[in-house]
Amino acid sequence: MSSTDKPGAGRWGWLSGGRQRRQEEVILMLLCALSIPSILPFGIYRLLQGSWASAIVDLALVLAMSSVIVHVWRTGRYQVASVCVTIFYTGGMLTTVYLRGVGLVYWVYPTMISAYFVLRPSVALAINSVGLAVLVAVLHGRVEVLNLATIIVTVGLVNLFAYIFSYRTGVQNRRLHNAAELDFLTGVGNRRALERHLAEYAQERRPQLESSLLLLDLDHFKQVNDQYGHAAGDKVLMRLAELMRRHTRSSDRIFRYGGEEFAIIASGAGLNAAASLAEGLRGAVATATLQEDHPITISIGVAYMDKALTPADWLAQADKMLYAAKQGGRNAVRVAEPS
């Protein structure tokens, strides 16, 4: 098993999944935190001036932003909070324009642009479009037609450009993210992708289909590299990855964990189904010709992804079973007992 012939503590490191989620949480909380000192002085000033309605709107926004920060900090649930923040912003902006007049219409621009920082472009565009329609209704009859048309055109263009920029940035980020999570040789997911998927499965609290984790390793792979060269070894790895694609389901996810070691997340498969999948894969490799004049076999360890445990536990259990398969003579499947 080369470097994986013996189970070692600390092999798995710290799982990096969920980083993007935490970044989204930080962005939302930062936006709310910056809004509070931007709005609070106006609320206090209007309160001292006796503009009760406007002061109440400003202070209500401050309270709402503070509540969102506490909610996201404590629960980590930022998706619904992001929509609420945008609605709060938009509603406060429209109410302020209605109460204070067209002189405060410039608040429309930062309010609508901020939506694209915390929401998907399509959702932000939808909310801003409704906000623009309400703004037109508020200003109708209060400003000249030419001024109203200017406001509509400029707000519309700001939204259009912000949408295009946000959409294109999202597409580029997804491409970079996907490229960063692919193994350059085999085209399957890499270790980073595996850790992210395991972390996301562990963090998801909604009911999910049971899943299992398979760790597999090529037996005596060093002999292939020594006898035929590393180029031949690379071809064996590519052929193995293609064989795994053919003998797994579309819902299963394949990863190259490192060297000649691969992992499969068998989505919707309990231990029995995962064991059958592993045995079928082992047999397919044993009968395939991955290298001329040199039989290739694999050993597989299977573990159930129990939500009561952590991703590190799942990996450790599967690795332990893989080690047992190697110690038992290789070309074998071993399945961990459920906790």
Beta strands, then each sheet from edge to edge (+ up, - down):
strand 1: 212-218
strand 2: 253-258
strand 3: 261-266
strand 4: 298-304
strand 5: 333-335
sheet 1: 2+ 3- 1+ 4- 5-
end
